[in-house]
Amino acid sequence: MSQPRWAVVVPAKRLAAAKSRLRGALPGVPHEELALALAADTVRAVRACPVVADVLLVTDDARIGAVARELGARVLPDPPAAGLNAAFRHGADAAGAGWVAGLTADLPALRPSDLAGALRAAEDGPAVRRYVADAPGDGTVLLTRPPGVALQPHFGVRSAAAHAASGALPLTGEWPSLRRDVDTAADLTAAARLGLGPYTAALTVDCAAASG
């Protein structure tokens, strides 16, 4: 088995501003707790991925930073404070010259094996940037770059098309837990069917107990 060599950059907004479309998805659960759980389960899965050597969480939120450190991630402040793509670029610069991936922080069902499969696939073929689209196909959950190539993130509305237009090539493996980002209550239900990580799962259990 090859030695872990990927650095994965995970930007996270301040909890008060994160995942606004998810507000009220879990009745009785404070929104900031849900946003924190999504990020924590994402970082936990990345840390468990056998090909990942370093996880860099870019955030100015103290609570997310504290949890990420406990999970073994490096935490970087977000001095650009200029949105998601600036945070990805900042993290990629800090990661160094090796293999680097940018990953969204809303993957509570992420399995380390799915992430490993995508990262290994990114190492095959030409030395270019690669991306993994989300389940609907419009967004992007993962963007990779080989050594010596800039990450050039274009996350946002219709980011899959934007990454393709910028020269990145799609990675088309199955990897269902990697593709299942969570923006809405329906997304959270779909992620639950795949199996949630412990932080988010605990909140859904608490919500069910309270409603019962």
PEBELCOR-V802113 format. One line per field, one symbol per residue. ss: DSSP state (H for helix, E for strand, C for the rest). phi: phi as a letter, one per 40 degrees, with the letter a starting at -180 (. if undefined). Layout:
ss->???
phi->???
This chain:
ss->CCCCCEEEEEECCCCCCCCHHHCCCCCCCCHHHHHHHHHHHHHHHHHCCCCEEEEEEECCCHHHHHHHHHCCCEEECCCCCCCHHHHHHHHHHHHCCCEEEEECCCCCCCCHHHHHHHHHHHHCCCCCCEEEECCCCCCEEEEEECCCCCCCCCCCCCHHHHHHHCCCEECCCCCHHHHCCCCCHHHHHHHHHHCCCHHHHHHHHHHHHHHC
phi->.ccdacbbcbcacddcbcfcccdgcbdgbddccccccdcccccdccccccbccabbcbabcccccccccccgccbbcbccfbhcccccccccccchcccbbbbccbbcbdbdccccccccccccgccbcbabccdcgccbbabbacdgbccfcbchcfcccccccchcbcbbccfccccccbbbcccccccccchcccccdccccccccccc
